[in-house]
Amino acid sequence: MRTYGEEAVVLRAQQLGEADRILTLFGRERGKIRAVARGVRRTSSKFGARLEPLTVIDAQLYSKDPKDRTRLETVTQAVAITSFSERIVPDFERYGAASAMLETVDELIDAEPAPLQYALLIGALRSLAQGEHDPLLELDAYLLRSLSLAGWQPSFNECARCGAPGPHGRISFAAGGAVCEECAPAVGATRAVSVDTMRLLWALLAGSWRVAEAADADTRAAAARLVRAYAQFHLDRPLKSFGSVDEARRLRDVR
Ligand SMILES: [Zn+2]
């Protein structure tokens, strides 16, 4: 039996009965935590934070058996450190991007410390909230980097199979990125990628915003399709929050 403090971002909050909530938290020190918060909606609630996605909280958690991380823990107190929701939720593009980020990281982490993933997520949400870059580019940069941290770093310049310097015109997800003319037949299914799209993919992964933001709308859309397919290739199930990302992109196209 143990109570401990943890800084965490709320990834998911499901209603449980009238007043309780089941939370999926990404703890800075402990990785994924599933916990119940009781009495969230009572006026006398001891939660100074609104326990909703996109909120970073300083939480007190209680665990019956700290060694058994599959158990549901209990949030006994929580105060908000930062809430990104005010600057993200009202904006359709930012909200779509943020939802896809939260859903993706939920798939990538487990009950193990993941400090780099945590820092990447907080940085991306802060940047989205501040409107630093195109939200849909922010999402693609985030996806490439979070997948890289999870062990699936793609190559968008050198051939992923033989290391021949690029740029190359084809991508193989199975091989791990760009492939040269010689390697292409050996790696199975490949997709043709334009020079501009490959450059954008490279820039998003490298964090070169000057190059990324010079890309036109068609190139951004082509890169987004590839990033999405790359994410789906490695994640076990389809990500449902991408529906609102698609909707945001469609609305942008008709404007
Ligand atoms: Zn090659």
Boltz pocket constraint, residues with backbone or C-beta under 6 A from the ligand:
constraints:
  - pocket:
      binder: B
      contacts: [[A, 159], [A, 160], [A, 161], [A, 162], [A, 163], [A, 164], [A, 179], [A, 180], [A, 181], [A, 182], [A, 183], [A, 184]]
      max_distance: 6.0
